[in-house]
Amino acid sequence: YGAVSISQLVAEAGVSRQSLYRRWPGKAELVLETFLEAAGDPPPLTRAEDAPAAVEAFLNTIFAHLAVDRPAMRSLIAEAQLDPKFRERFHRRFIIPREDLLIALLTRARDLGALPAEADPRLLSDMVHGAFWYRMLNDRPTDATLARALTRTVFPGADLPPLDRAA
């Protein structure tokens, strides 16, 4: 992220600097747009027994993106701390929609009986996001092992298949 300049982006895209700035206010917004395009939704959840696997798969998808995009994501987070306008856009367009996906998945799991009725999906989402953002920012692994540990924390005693260590 830091090594790429607006001049390089303009040259690579074959557009004028003015054209780029008409669409994106700066480099951070352009990079954010690429992250938004790569995001996906979790599959619909219809059975309580599928909830742990659905959450784990959702986390593994996020972690696969982080394996590739970790440096750029860390740079976007840093930029968000320096630029209040970008921070608001980053939060509104990237953070909140991803939180909402996990909250919806956990709410559905609770509604199906996979979580206790008193479970708070928003608090569980905060816990899960806090764990992997902390690890990402501190250069610690965000991988299938973490996805499994977080899933087991949210769904204690869940019947999950063994981790595929070859993956």
Helices and strands as residue ranges (DSSP letters): H 6-13, H 17-23, H 27-38, G 48-50, H 51-82, H 84-90, I 91-95, H 96-111, H 121-137, H 144-154
